[in-house]
């Protein structure tokens, strides 16, 4: 699949890593202790899942399976956005933090959608 030797070279994975680290460094510490096993855990898992699914799909060496895992990554990306909206609605984070997250979300989504398109085209032999 292309000239990539590892998932770490993928721009969508790099973007997901930036997003995950933003969540870890800028959001999780703002949540109250009583949300540690609820919202905090859910945000952490869904943010991690974006990159996890990109990496797992890359390791499948099959276009269709890779596409499916990227779709799951896209779902996790949107799940994390929903959790962030909940955190804002509950008063745990500011509008500014949510908007900063949205910027990372939208950038990651755009790159991920481009990678999915590339995989679909490659599956159809457009790059041979």
MOPAC internal coordinates of N, CA, C and O (Angstrom, degrees):
PM7 1SCF
backbone

  N    0.0000 0     0.00 0     0.00 0    0    0    0
  C    1.4335 1     0.00 0     0.00 0    1    0    0
  C    1.5079 1   109.07 1     0.00 0    2    1    0
  O    1.2310 1   121.91 1   -85.35 1    3    2    1
  N    1.2876 1   113.96 1    94.65 1    3    2    1
  C    1.4462 1   118.87 1  -178.63 1    5    3    2
  C    1.5164 1   110.38 1    66.49 1    6    5    3
  O    1.2310 1   121.04 1    18.54 1    7    6    5
  N    1.2828 1   115.62 1  -161.46 1    7    6    5
  C    1.4612 1   121.02 1   179.95 1    9    7    6
  C    1.5210 1   112.21 1  -101.45 1   10    9    7
  O    1.2310 1   120.31 1  -163.60 1   11   10    9
  N    1.3018 1   117.01 1    16.40 1   11   10    9
  C    1.4524 1   121.29 1  -179.23 1   13   11   10
  C    1.5251 1   110.25 1   -77.70 1   14   13   11
  O    1.2310 1   120.87 1   -49.02 1   15   14   13
  N    1.3186 1   115.95 1   130.98 1   15   14   13
  C    1.4537 1   120.23 1   179.10 1   17   15   14
  C    1.5263 1   111.77 1   -94.54 1   18   17   15
  O    1.2310 1   120.59 1   155.74 1   19   18   17
  N    1.3281 1   116.47 1   -24.26 1   19   18   17
  C    1.4575 1   121.53 1  -178.32 1   21   19   18
  C    1.5273 1   109.32 1  -147.08 1   22   21   19
  O    1.2310 1   120.77 1   -26.28 1   23   22   21
  N    1.2975 1   116.13 1   153.72 1   23   22   21
  C    1.4639 1   120.96 1   178.53 1   25   23   22
  C    1.5284 1   111.48 1   -60.95 1   26   25   23
  O    1.2310 1   120.33 1   156.33 1   27   26   25
  N    1.3229 1   116.97 1   -23.67 1   27   26   25
  C    1.4629 1   120.97 1  -178.73 1   29   27   26
  C    1.5247 1   112.91 1   -65.03 1   30   29   27
  O    1.2310 1   120.34 1   164.33 1   31   30   29
  N    1.3291 1   116.96 1   -15.67 1   31   30   29
  C    1.4576 1   121.75 1   177.67 1   33   31   30
  C    1.5319 1   112.44 1   -84.66 1   34   33   31
  O    1.2310 1   120.18 1   165.77 1   35   34   33
  N    1.3191 1   117.26 1   -14.23 1   35   34   33
  C    1.4592 1   121.13 1  -176.82 1   37   35   34
  C    1.5261 1   110.90 1   -73.60 1   38   37   35
  O    1.2310 1   120.47 1   -48.32 1   39   38   37
  N    1.3210 1   116.70 1   131.68 1   39   38   37
  C    1.4656 1   121.23 1   179.29 1   41   39   38
  C    1.5283 1   111.25 1   -62.74 1   42   41   39
  O    1.2310 1   120.36 1   144.67 1   43   42   41
  N    1.3261 1   116.92 1   -35.33 1   43   42   41
  C    1.4654 1   119.03 1   179.41 1   45   43   42
  C    1.5216 1   111.19 1   -66.92 1   46   45   43
  O    1.2310 1   119.88 1   144.30 1   47   46   45
  N    1.3209 1   117.83 1   -35.70 1   47   46   45
  C    1.4601 1   119.90 1   177.05 1   49   47   46
  C    1.5290 1   110.11 1   -69.86 1   50   49   47
  O    1.2310 1   120.41 1   138.48 1   51   50   49
  N    1.3264 1   116.83 1   -41.52 1   51   50   49
  C    1.4673 1   120.53 1   177.58 1   53   51   50
  C    1.5244 1   110.91 1   -59.30 1   54   53   51
  O    1.2310 1   120.57 1   137.19 1   55   54   53
  N    1.3324 1   116.51 1   -42.81 1   55   54   53
  C    1.4676 1   120.82 1   178.82 1   57   55   54
  C    1.5266 1   110.37 1   -64.86 1   58   57   55
  O    1.2310 1   120.46 1   140.51 1   59   58   57
  N    1.3384 1   116.72 1   -39.49 1   59   58   57
  C    1.4697 1   119.71 1   179.40 1   61   59   58
  C    1.5235 1   110.84 1   -66.09 1   62   61   59
  O    1.2310 1   120.45 1   147.72 1   63   62   61
  N    1.3062 1   116.75 1   -32.28 1   63   62   61
  C    1.4739 1   120.72 1   177.95 1   65   63   62
  C    1.5270 1   110.59 1   -67.56 1   66   65   63
  O    1.2310 1   120.45 1   137.56 1   67   66   65
  N    1.3314 1   116.75 1   -42.44 1   67   66   65
  C    1.4629 1   120.86 1   176.91 1   69   67   66
  C    1.5265 1   109.78 1   -61.35 1   70   69   67
  O    1.2310 1   120.81 1   135.96 1   71   70   69
  N    1.3294 1   116.06 1   -44.04 1   71   70   69
  C    1.4634 1   121.03 1   178.94 1   73   71   70
  C    1.5267 1   111.02 1   -61.83 1   74   73   71
  O    1.2310 1   120.47 1   133.34 1   75   74   73
  N    1.3175 1   116.70 1   -46.66 1   75   74   73
  C    1.4691 1   121.36 1   179.71 1   77   75   74
  C    1.5217 1   111.12 1   -60.11 1   78   77   75
  O    1.2310 1   120.16 1   136.61 1   79   78   77
  N    1.3169 1   117.29 1   -43.39 1   79   78   77
  C    1.4587 1   120.63 1  -179.70 1   81   79   78
  C    1.5296 1   111.82 1   -68.90 1   82   81   79
  O    1.2310 1   120.02 1   146.26 1   83   82   81
  N    1.3237 1   117.57 1   -33.74 1   83   82   81
  C    1.4619 1   120.31 1   174.53 1   85   83   82
  C    1.5211 1   109.94 1   -61.16 1   86   85   83
  O    1.2310 1   120.91 1   133.42 1   87   86   85
  N    1.3222 1   115.87 1   -46.58 1   87   86   85
  C    1.4654 1   120.42 1   179.31 1   89   87   86
  C    1.5260 1   109.97 1   -59.15 1   90   89   87
  O    1.2310 1   120.52 1   133.12 1   91   90   89
  N    1.3130 1   116.61 1   -46.88 1   91   90   89
  C    1.4705 1   121.50 1  -179.01 1   93   91   90
  C    1.5295 1   111.41 1   -63.85 1   94   93   91
  O    1.2310 1   120.27 1   133.62 1   95   94   93
  N    1.3082 1   117.10 1   -46.38 1   95   94   93
  C    1.4656 1   121.22 1  -172.60 1   97   95   94
  C    1.5219 1   114.26 1   -84.21 1   98   97   95
  O    1.2310 1   119.95 1   149.89 1   99   98   97
  N    1.3184 1   117.70 1   -30.11 1   99   98   97
  C    1.4655 1   120.72 1  -171.24 1  101   99   98
  C    1.5293 1   114.97 1  -111.47 1  102  101   99
  O    1.2310 1   119.86 1   163.43 1  103  102  101
  N    1.3257 1   117.88 1   -16.57 1  103  102  101
  C    1.4619 1   119.54 1  -171.62 1  105  103  102
  C    1.5249 1   113.49 1  -117.16 1  106  105  103
  O    1.2310 1   120.02 1   128.45 1  107  106  105
  N    1.3090 1   117.57 1   -51.55 1  107  106  105
  C    1.4644 1   120.46 1  -169.86 1  109  107  106
  C    1.5250 1   113.35 1   -58.07 1  110  109  107
  O    1.2310 1   120.30 1   143.79 1  111  110  109
  N    1.3131 1   117.04 1   -36.21 1  111  110  109
  C    1.4706 1   119.32 1  -179.25 1  113  111  110
  C    1.5293 1   112.27 1   -70.37 1  114  113  111
  O    1.2310 1   119.96 1   163.56 1  115  114  113
  N    1.3250 1   117.68 1   -16.44 1  115  114  113
  C    1.4669 1   121.15 1  -179.66 1  117  115  114
  C    1.5266 1   112.63 1   -83.03 1  118  117  115
  O    1.2310 1   120.48 1   163.62 1  119  118  117
  N    1.3218 1   116.70 1   -16.38 1  119  118  117
  C    1.4560 1   119.98 1  -177.55 1  121  119  118
  C    1.5222 1   110.04 1   -78.09 1  122  121  119
  O    1.2310 1   120.32 1   -36.88 1  123  122  121
  N    1.3223 1   116.99 1   143.12 1  123  122  121
  C    1.4680 1   119.63 1  -179.14 1  125  123  122
  C    1.5292 1   111.88 1   -69.12 1  126  125  123
  O    1.2310 1   121.31 1   -23.28 1  127  126  125
  N    1.3102 1   115.10 1   156.72 1  127  126  125
  C    1.4652 1   120.83 1  -178.08 1  129  127  126
  C    1.5287 1   113.06 1   -57.42 1  130  129  127
  O    1.2310 1   120.28 1   146.33 1  131  130  129
  N    1.3348 1   117.06 1   -33.67 1  131  130  129
  C    1.4628 1   118.19 1  -178.98 1  133  131  130
  C    1.5334 1   112.54 1   -71.41 1  134  133  131
  O    1.2310 1   120.07 1   171.29 1  135  134  133
  N    1.3417 1   117.47 1    -8.71 1  135  134  133
  C    1.4645 1   121.42 1   174.97 1  137  135  134
  C    1.5289 1   111.90 1   -99.56 1  138  137  135
  O    1.2310 1   120.20 1  -178.01 1  139  138  137
  N    1.3390 1   117.23 1     1.99 1  139  138  137
  C    1.4616 1   121.32 1  -175.67 1  141  139  138
  C    1.5325 1   112.36 1   -54.82 1  142  141  139
  O    1.2310 1   119.94 1   139.23 1  143  142  141
  N    1.3239 1   117.71 1   -40.77 1  143  142  141
  C    1.4619 1   120.68 1  -176.73 1  145  143  142
  C    1.5209 1   112.22 1  -100.18 1  146  145  143
  O    1.2310 1   120.53 1  -176.46 1  147  146  145
  N    1.3011 1   116.59 1     3.54 1  147  146  145
  C    1.4643 1   120.81 1   178.41 1  149  147  146
  C    1.5252 1   108.90 1  -112.56 1  150  149  147
  O    1.2310 1   120.64 1    81.13 1  151  150  149
  N    1.3192 1   116.38 1   -98.87 1  151  150  149
  C    1.4622 1   121.67 1  -174.59 1  153  151  150
  C    1.5225 1   112.18 1   -61.20 1  154  153  151
  O    1.2310 1   120.04 1   137.46 1  155  154  153
  N    1.3140 1   117.52 1   -42.54 1  155  154  153
  C    1.4611 1   121.24 1  -179.58 1  157  155  154
  C    1.5324 1   110.96 1   -57.97 1  158  157  155
  O    1.2310 1   120.97 1   132.47 1  159  158  157
  N    1.3063 1   115.75 1   -47.53 1  159  158  157
  C    1.4582 1   120.90 1   179.49 1  161  159  158
  C    1.5292 1   111.51 1   -63.54 1  162  161  159
  O    1.2310 1   120.44 1   138.55 1  163  162  161
  N    1.3146 1   116.76 1   -41.45 1  163  162  161
  C    1.4590 1   120.44 1  -179.75 1  165  163  162
  C    1.5262 1   111.57 1   -65.83 1  166  165  163
  O    1.2310 1   120.36 1   137.00 1  167  166  165
  N    1.3271 1   116.93 1   -43.00 1  167  166  165
  C    1.4670 1   120.50 1   178.90 1  169  167  166
  C    1.5224 1   110.04 1   -62.94 1  170  169  167
  O    1.2310 1   120.96 1   134.12 1  171  170  169
  N    1.3175 1   115.77 1   -45.88 1  171  170  169
  C    1.4658 1   120.32 1  -179.21 1  173  171  170
  C    1.5278 1   110.94 1   -59.82 1  174  173  171
  O    1.2310 1   120.38 1   133.46 1  175  174  173
  N    1.3276 1   116.88 1   -46.54 1  175  174  173
  C    1.4713 1   121.02 1  -178.15 1  177  175  174
  C    1.5266 1   111.67 1   -65.81 1  178  177  175
  O    1.2310 1   119.86 1   135.32 1  179  178  177
  N    1.3218 1   117.88 1   -44.68 1  179  178  177
  C    1.4635 1   119.33 1  -177.01 1  181  179  178
  C    1.5317 1   110.96 1   -70.18 1  182  181  179
  O    1.2310 1   119.98 1   142.66 1  183  182  181
  N    1.3380 1   117.65 1   -37.34 1  183  182  181
  C    1.4674 1   119.99 1   178.21 1  185  183  182
  C    1.5325 1   110.89 1   -65.83 1  186  185  183
  O    1.2310 1   120.58 1   140.96 1  187  186  185
  N    1.3094 1   116.49 1   -39.04 1  187  186  185
  C    1.4723 1   120.23 1   177.20 1  189  187  186
  C    1.5217 1   111.50 1   -68.43 1  190  189  187
  O    1.2310 1   120.76 1   145.97 1  191  190  189
  N    1.3095 1   116.14 1   -34.03 1  191  190  189
  C    1.4596 1   121.70 1  -175.58 1  193  191  190
  C    1.5272 1   112.82 1   -64.09 1  194  193  191
  O    1.2310 1   120.01 1   152.54 1  195  194  193
  N    1.3151 1   117.59 1   -27.46 1  195  194  193
  C    1.4735 1   120.10 1  -179.89 1  197  195  194
  C    1.5283 1   109.19 1   -58.87 1  198  197  195
  O    1.2310 1   120.40 1   120.95 1  199  198  197
  N    1.3087 1   116.85 1   -59.05 1  199  198  197
  C    1.4630 1   120.59 1   179.76 1  201  199  198
  C    1.5138 1   113.34 1   -66.60 1  202  201  199
  O    1.2310 1   120.48 1   144.80 1  203  202  201
  N    1.3368 1   116.69 1   -35.20 1  203  202  201
  C    1.4688 1   120.38 1   178.64 1  205  203  202
  C    1.5245 1   111.18 1   -58.73 1  206  205  203
  O    1.2310 1   120.68 1   135.12 1  207  206  205
  N    1.3247 1   116.31 1   -44.88 1  207  206  205
  C    1.4588 1   120.10 1  -178.73 1  209  207  206
  C    1.5250 1   112.35 1   -69.96 1  210  209  207
  O    1.2310 1   120.04 1   143.45 1  211  210  209
  N    1.3233 1   117.53 1   -36.55 1  211  210  209
  C    1.4699 1   120.22 1   175.72 1  213  211  210
  C    1.5233 1   109.26 1   -61.75 1  214  213  211
  O    1.2310 1   120.45 1   134.83 1  215  214  213
  N    1.3238 1   116.75 1   -45.17 1  215  214  213
  C    1.4658 1   121.16 1  -179.93 1  217  215  214
  C    1.5255 1   111.38 1   -64.46 1  218  217  215
  O    1.2310 1   120.56 1   135.99 1  219  218  217
  N    1.3216 1   116.53 1   -44.01 1  219  218  217
  C    1.4673 1   118.90 1  -178.84 1  221  219  218
  C    1.5203 1   111.32 1   -65.32 1  222  221  219
  O    1.2310 1   120.40 1   138.21 1  223  222  221
  N    1.3161 1   116.84 1   -41.79 1  223  222  221
  C    1.4649 1   119.85 1   177.93 1  225  223  222
  C    1.5163 1   112.11 1   -61.41 1  226  225  223
  O    1.2310 1   120.76 1   138.54 1  227  226  225
  N    1.3209 1   116.16 1   -41.46 1  227  226  225
  C    1.4606 1   120.81 1   178.71 1  229  227  226
  C    1.5253 1   110.82 1   -59.24 1  230  229  227
  O    1.2310 1   120.69 1   141.62 1  231  230  229
  N    1.3122 1   116.29 1   -38.38 1  231  230  229
  C    1.4598 1   121.60 1  -177.74 1  233  231  230
  C    1.5168 1   114.24 1   -74.33 1  234  233  231
  O    1.2310 1   119.70 1   172.11 1  235  234  233
  N    1.3080 1   118.18 1    -7.89 1  235  234  233
  C    1.4649 1   120.83 1  -178.95 1  237  235  234
  C    1.5234 1   113.26 1   -79.56 1  238  237  235
  O    1.2310 1   119.52 1   158.25 1  239  238  237
  N    1.3119 1   118.52 1   -21.75 1  239  238  237
  C    1.4673 1   123.10 1   179.62 1  241  239  238
  C    1.5251 1   112.23 1    54.98 1  242  241  239
  O    1.2310 1   121.09 1  -145.12 1  243  242  241
  N    1.3082 1   115.52 1    34.88 1  243  242  241
  C    1.4616 1   121.57 1   178.14 1  245  243  242
  C    1.5213 1   106.26 1  -143.05 1  246  245  243
  O    1.2310 1   120.93 1   -54.74 1  247  246  245
  N    1.3308 1   115.82 1   125.26 1  247  246  245
  C    1.4610 1   119.12 1  -174.36 1  249  247  246
  C    1.5232 1   112.63 1   -56.87 1  250  249  247
  O    1.2310 1   120.39 1   131.42 1  251  250  249
  N    1.3303 1   116.85 1   -48.58 1  251  250  249
  C    1.4616 1   119.24 1  -175.18 1  253  251  250
  C    1.5331 1   111.62 1   -65.21 1  254  253  251
  O    1.2310 1   120.05 1   138.54 1  255  254  253
  N    1.3183 1   117.51 1   -41.46 1  255  254  253
  C    1.4651 1   119.70 1   178.02 1  257  255  254
  C    1.5169 1   110.89 1   -65.95 1  258  257  255
  O    1.2310 1   120.33 1   139.92 1  259  258  257
  N    1.3262 1   116.98 1   -40.08 1  259  258  257
  C    1.4608 1   121.02 1   177.92 1  261  259  258
  C    1.5321 1   109.85 1   -61.10 1  262  261  259
  O    1.2310 1   120.21 1   135.36 1  263  262  261
  N    1.3250 1   117.21 1   -44.64 1  263  262  261
  C    1.4673 1   121.68 1   177.62 1  265  263  262
  C    1.5244 1   109.86 1   -58.48 1  266  265  263
  O    1.2310 1   120.22 1   135.07 1  267  266  265
  N    1.3187 1   117.18 1   -44.93 1  267  266  265
  C    1.4681 1   120.57 1  -178.80 1  269  267  266
  C    1.5309 1   111.78 1   -62.53 1  270  269  267
  O    1.2310 1   120.19 1   138.08 1  271  270  269
  N    1.3190 1   117.25 1   -41.92 1  271  270  269
  C    1.4582 1   119.44 1   178.03 1  273  271  270
  C    1.5309 1   111.20 1   -67.71 1  274  273  271
  O    1.2310 1   120.13 1   145.70 1  275  274  273
  N    1.3277 1   117.35 1   -34.30 1  275  274  273
  C    1.4715 1   120.14 1   175.90 1  277  275  274
  C    1.5232 1   110.59 1   -67.11 1  278  277  275
  O    1.2310 1   120.19 1   145.91 1  279  278  277
  N    1.3165 1   117.24 1   -34.09 1  279  278  277
  C    1.4655 1   119.87 1   174.94 1  281  279  278
  C    1.5267 1   110.64 1   -66.17 1  282  281  279
  O    1.2310 1   120.53 1   141.75 1  283  282  281
  N    1.3149 1   116.58 1   -38.25 1  283  282  281
  C    1.4719 1   119.43 1   175.88 1  285  283  282
  C    1.5265 1   110.26 1   -65.58 1  286  285  283
  O    1.2310 1   120.20 1   141.70 1  287  286  285
  N    1.3363 1   117.23 1   -38.30 1  287  286  285
  C    1.4659 1   120.99 1   176.32 1  289  287  286
  C    1.5277 1   109.92 1   -60.96 1  290  289  287
  O    1.2310 1   120.89 1   139.23 1  291  290  289
  N    1.3185 1   115.90 1   -40.77 1  291  290  289
  C    1.4689 1   120.58 1   178.50 1  293  291  290
  C    1.5266 1   110.43 1   -63.94 1  294  293  291
  O    1.2310 1   120.37 1   141.10 1  295  294  293
  N    1.3135 1   116.90 1   -38.90 1  295  294  293
  C    1.4613 1   120.70 1   175.79 1  297  295  294
  C    1.5190 1   111.71 1   -63.11 1  298  297  295
  O    1.2310 1   120.31 1   136.81 1  299  298  297
  N    1.3213 1   117.01 1   -43.19 1  299  298  297
  C    1.4650 1   121.01 1   178.39 1  301  299  298
  C    1.5207 1   111.43 1   -65.33 1  302  301  299
  O    1.2310 1   120.69 1   144.80 1  303  302  301
  N    1.3166 1   116.29 1   -35.20 1  303  302  301
  C    1.4608 1   120.58 1   177.09 1  305  303  302
  C    1.5256 1   110.53 1   -61.75 1  306  305  303
  O    1.2310 1   121.02 1   135.18 1  307  306  305
  N    1.3196 1   115.66 1   -44.82 1  307  306  305
  C    1.4652 1   119.96 1   178.68 1  309  307  306
  C    1.5273 1   111.83 1   -70.91 1  310  309  307
  O    1.2310 1   120.21 1   145.27 1  311  310  309
  N    1.3176 1   117.21 1   -34.73 1  311  310  309
  C    1.4619 1   120.20 1   175.42 1  313  311  310
  C    1.5305 1   110.22 1   -60.72 1  314  313  311
  O    1.2310 1   120.60 1   137.81 1  315  314  313
  N    1.3181 1   116.46 1   -42.19 1  315  314  313
  C    1.4564 1   120.09 1   179.56 1  317  315  314
  C    1.5261 1   110.56 1   -63.87 1  318  317  315
  O    1.2310 1   120.39 1   139.88 1  319  318  317
  N    1.3308 1   116.87 1   -40.12 1  319  318  317
  C    1.4632 1   119.69 1   176.27 1  321  319  318
  C    1.5239 1   110.58 1   -59.72 1  322  321  319
  O    1.2310 1   119.78 1   137.12 1  323  322  321
  N    1.3139 1   118.02 1   -42.88 1  323  322  321
  C    1.4587 1   120.90 1   178.59 1  325  323  322
  C    1.5285 1   110.99 1   -61.79 1  326  325  323
  O    1.2310 1   120.21 1   138.13 1  327  326  325
  N    1.3248 1   117.20 1   -41.87 1  327  326  325
  C    1.4654 1   120.60 1   177.26 1  329  327  326
  C    1.5305 1   110.67 1   -61.88 1  330  329  327
  O    1.2310 1   120.70 1   141.54 1  331  330  329
  N    1.3144 1   116.26 1   -38.46 1  331  330  329
  C    1.4604 1   120.08 1   179.45 1  333  331  330
  C    1.5306 1   110.91 1   -67.12 1  334  333  331
  O    1.2310 1   120.29 1   142.14 1  335  334  333
  N    1.3150 1   117.04 1   -37.86 1  335  334  333
  C    1.4645 1   120.85 1   176.25 1  337  335  334
  C    1.5270 1   109.69 1   -63.57 1  338  337  335
  O    1.2310 1   120.66 1   138.70 1  339  338  337
  N    1.3168 1   116.35 1   -41.30 1  339  338  337
  C    1.4724 1   120.46 1   176.01 1  341  339  338
  C    1.5266 1   110.03 1   -60.26 1  342  341  339
  O    1.2310 1   120.42 1   134.89 1  343  342  341
  N    1.3272 1   116.81 1   -45.11 1  343  342  341
  C    1.4662 1   120.51 1   179.60 1  345  343  342
  C    1.5248 1   110.74 1   -59.91 1  346  345  343
  O    1.2310 1   120.30 1   140.94 1  347  346  345
  N    1.3149 1   117.03 1   -39.06 1  347  346  345
  C    1.4684 1   120.75 1   176.52 1  349  347  346
  C    1.5227 1   110.40 1   -67.10 1  350  349  347
  O    1.2310 1   120.27 1   132.98 1  351  350  349
  N    1.3339 1   117.08 1   -47.02 1  351  350  349
  C    1.4667 1   121.19 1  -179.14 1  353  351  350
  C    1.5227 1   112.15 1   -61.23 1  354  353  351
  O    1.2310 1   120.45 1   147.29 1  355  354  353
  N    1.3188 1   116.75 1   -32.71 1  355  354  353
  C    1.4683 1   121.23 1   179.27 1  357  355  354
  C    1.5294 1   112.37 1   -82.06 1  358  357  355
  O    1.2310 1   120.60 1   174.88 1  359  358  357
  N    1.3230 1   116.46 1    -5.12 1  359  358  357
  C    1.4566 1   120.82 1   178.43 1  361  359  358
  C    1.5164 1   114.46 1    83.15 1  362  361  359
  O    1.2310 1   120.00 1  -163.76 1  363  362  361
  N    1.3307 1   117.61 1    16.24 1  363  362  361
  C    1.4608 1   121.19 1  -178.09 1  365  363  362
  C    1.5282 1   112.22 1   -83.68 1  366  365  363
  O    1.2310 1   120.55 1   149.39 1  367  366  365
  N    1.3422 1   116.56 1   -30.61 1  367  366  365
  C    1.4578 1   120.44 1   179.10 1  369  367  366
  C    1.5275 1   108.93 1  -128.50 1  370  369  367
  O    1.2310 1   120.96 1   -19.74 1  371  370  369
  N    1.3108 1   115.76 1   160.26 1  371  370  369
  C    1.4609 1   121.51 1  -179.77 1  373  371  370
  C    1.5236 1   110.85 1   -85.66 1  374  373  371
  O    1.2310 1   121.22 1   -14.61 1  375  374  373
  N    1.3105 1   115.28 1   165.39 1  375  374  373
  C    1.4696 1   120.64 1   174.10 1  377  375  374
  C    1.5213 1   110.39 1   -59.96 1  378  377  375
  O    1.2310 1   120.59 1   144.22 1  379  378  377
  N    1.3194 1   116.48 1   -35.78 1  379  378  377
  C    1.4653 1   120.33 1   179.56 1  381  379  378
  C    1.5321 1   110.86 1   -62.55 1  382  381  379
  O    1.2310 1   120.29 1   135.15 1  383  382  381
  N    1.3306 1   117.05 1   -44.85 1  383  382  381
  C    1.4742 1   120.03 1   178.56 1  385  383  382
  C    1.5308 1   110.27 1   -62.63 1  386  385  383
  O    1.2310 1   120.42 1   138.03 1  387  386  385
  N    1.3297 1   116.81 1   -41.97 1  387  386  385
  C    1.4598 1   120.15 1   178.61 1  389  387  386
  C    1.5249 1   110.32 1   -63.09 1  390  389  387
  O    1.2310 1   120.24 1   137.12 1  391  390  389
  N    1.3108 1   117.15 1   -42.88 1  391  390  389
  C    1.4682 1   120.08 1   179.17 1  393  391  390
  C    1.5217 1   111.82 1   -65.78 1  394  393  391
  O    1.2310 1   120.31 1   142.02 1  395  394  393
  N    1.3291 1   117.00 1   -37.98 1  395  394  393
  C    1.4698 1   120.29 1   175.65 1  397  395  394
  C    1.5263 1   110.30 1   -62.50 1  398  397  395
  O    1.2310 1   120.98 1   138.40 1  399  398  397
  N    1.3256 1   115.74 1   -41.60 1  399  398  397
  C    1.4615 1   119.18 1   176.68 1  401  399  398
  C    1.5284 1   110.23 1   -63.51 1  402  401  399
  O    1.2310 1   120.27 1   134.94 1  403  402  401
  N    1.3291 1   117.09 1   -45.06 1  403  402  401
  C    1.4740 1   121.24 1  -179.68 1  405  403  402
  C    1.5240 1   112.01 1   -55.59 1  406  405  403
  O    1.2310 1   120.70 1   140.08 1  407  406  405
  N    1.3288 1   116.27 1   -39.92 1  407  406  405
  C    1.4670 1   119.83 1   178.23 1  409  407  406
  C    1.5262 1   110.66 1   -60.47 1  410  409  407
  O    1.2310 1   120.67 1   133.90 1  411  410  409
  N    1.3305 1   116.33 1   -46.10 1  411  410  409
  C    1.4685 1   120.53 1   178.30 1  413  411  410
  C    1.5255 1   110.73 1   -65.74 1  414  413  411
  O    1.2310 1   120.49 1   139.14 1  415  414  413
  N    1.3210 1   116.66 1   -40.86 1  415  414  413
  C    1.4628 1   122.52 1   178.14 1  417  415  414
  C    1.5264 1   109.91 1   -58.86 1  418  417  415
  O    1.2310 1   120.39 1   128.34 1  419  418  417
  N    1.3206 1   116.86 1   -51.66 1  419  418  417
  C    1.4641 1   120.71 1  -176.70 1  421  419  418
  C    1.5235 1   111.72 1   -63.98 1  422  421  419
  O    1.2310 1   120.27 1   140.93 1  423  422  421
  N    1.3280 1   117.09 1   -39.07 1  423  422  421
  C    1.4687 1   120.82 1   177.92 1  425  423  422
  C    1.5308 1   110.11 1   -64.77 1  426  425  423
  O    1.2310 1   120.82 1   133.32 1  427  426  425
  N    1.3183 1   116.04 1   -46.68 1  427  426  425
  C    1.4652 1   120.21 1   179.89 1  429  427  426
  C    1.5162 1   110.87 1   -62.98 1  430  429  427
  O    1.2310 1   120.02 1   136.98 1  431  430  429
  N    1.3212 1   117.58 1   -43.02 1  431  430  429
  C    1.4602 1   122.19 1   179.53 1  433  431  430
  C    1.5293 1   111.23 1   -60.89 1  434  433  431
  O    1.2310 1   120.55 1   135.98 1  435  434  433
  N    1.3112 1   116.55 1   -44.02 1  435  434  433
  C    1.4692 1   120.83 1   179.90 1  437  435  434
  C    1.5359 1   110.67 1   -61.36 1  438  437  435
  O    1.2310 1   120.56 1   133.83 1  439  438  437
  N    1.3181 1   116.53 1   -46.17 1  439  438  437
  C    1.4674 1   120.75 1  -179.72 1  441  439  438
  C    1.5260 1   110.07 1   -66.06 1  442  441  439
  O    1.2310 1   120.24 1   136.71 1  443  442  441
  N    1.3230 1   117.14 1   -43.29 1  443  442  441
  C    1.4647 1   121.49 1  -179.79 1  445  443  442
  C    1.5260 1   110.82 1   -62.82 1  446  445  443
  O    1.2310 1   120.04 1   136.58 1  447  446  445
  N    1.3269 1   117.53 1   -43.42 1  447  446  445
  C    1.4652 1   120.35 1   177.50 1  449  447  446
  C    1.5252 1   111.18 1   -62.13 1  450  449  447
  O    1.2310 1   120.25 1   142.95 1  451  450  449
  N    1.3349 1   117.13 1   -37.05 1  451  450  449
  C    1.4586 1   120.38 1   176.23 1  453  451  450
  C    1.5194 1   111.89 1   -64.40 1  454  453  451
  O    1.2310 1   120.41 1   140.84 1  455  454  453
  N    1.3131 1   116.82 1   -39.16 1  455  454  453
  C    1.4623 1   120.94 1   178.29 1  457  455  454
  C    1.5319 1   110.59 1   -67.37 1  458  457  455
  O    1.2310 1   120.28 1   139.84 1  459  458  457
  N    1.3181 1   117.08 1   -40.16 1  459  458  457
  C    1.4634 1   120.52 1   176.97 1  461  459  458
  C    1.5287 1   109.97 1   -61.36 1  462  461  459
  O    1.2310 1   120.32 1   137.28 1  463  462  461
  N    1.3269 1   117.00 1   -42.72 1  463  462  461
  C    1.4687 1   120.56 1   178.07 1  465  463  462
  C    1.5259 1   110.44 1   -62.12 1  466  465  463
  O    1.2310 1   120.69 1   136.61 1  467  466  465
  N    1.3251 1   116.28 1   -43.39 1  467  466  465
  C    1.4592 1   120.52 1   177.33 1  469  467  466
  C    1.5330 1   110.79 1   -58.33 1  470  469  467
  O    1.2310 1   120.60 1   135.04 1  471  470  469
  N    1.3303 1   116.45 1   -44.96 1  471  470  469
  C    1.4656 1   119.94 1  -179.90 1  473  471  470
  C    1.5237 1   111.61 1   -63.85 1  474  473  471
  O    1.2310 1   120.31 1   139.13 1  475  474  473
  N    1.3251 1   117.02 1   -40.87 1  475  474  473
  C    1.4679 1   120.27 1   177.97 1  477  475  474
  C    1.5243 1   110.89 1   -62.89 1  478  477  475
  O    1.2310 1   120.70 1   136.50 1  479  478  477
  N    1.3244 1   116.27 1   -43.50 1  479  478  477
  C    1.4736 1   120.36 1   178.98 1  481  479  478
  C    1.5260 1   110.44 1   -65.21 1  482  481  479
  O    1.2310 1   120.25 1   137.39 1  483  482  481
  N    1.3186 1   117.12 1   -42.61 1  483  482  481
  C    1.4608 1   121.10 1   179.62 1  485  483  482
  C    1.5318 1   110.42 1   -63.36 1  486  485  483
  O    1.2310 1   120.93 1   141.04 1  487  486  485
  N    1.3251 1   115.83 1   -38.96 1  487  486  485
  C    1.4711 1   120.34 1   178.17 1  489  487  486
  C    1.5183 1   110.69 1   -59.77 1  490  489  487
  O    1.2310 1   120.75 1   144.81 1  491  490  489
  N    1.3236 1   116.17 1   -35.19 1  491  490  489
  C    1.4631 1   121.20 1  -179.20 1  493  491  490
  C    1.5383 1   111.89 1   -85.85 1  494  493  491
  O    1.2310 1   120.32 1  -175.99 1  495  494  493
  N    1.3226 1   116.99 1     4.01 1  495  494  493
  C    1.4653 1   121.20 1   176.06 1  497  495  494
  C    1.5120 1   115.09 1    79.20 1  498  497  495
  O    1.2310 1   119.54 1  -159.10 1  499  498  497
  N    1.2961 1   118.49 1    20.90 1  499  498  497
  C    1.4758 1   121.58 1  -177.77 1  501  499  498
  C    1.5195 1   114.11 1   -71.61 1  502  501  499
  O    1.2310 1   120.18 1   167.95 1  503  502  501
  N    1.3115 1   117.27 1   -12.05 1  503  502  501
  C    1.4644 1   119.87 1  -177.32 1  505  503  502
  C    1.5286 1   112.21 1  -113.00 1  506  505  503
  O    1.2310 1   120.46 1  -160.33 1  507  506  505
  N    1.3029 1   116.72 1    19.67 1  507  506  505
  C    1.4880 1   118.71 1  -178.73 1  509  507  506
  C    1.4983 1   111.06 1   -95.51 1  510  509  507
  O    1.2310 1   120.10 1   180.00 1  511  510  509

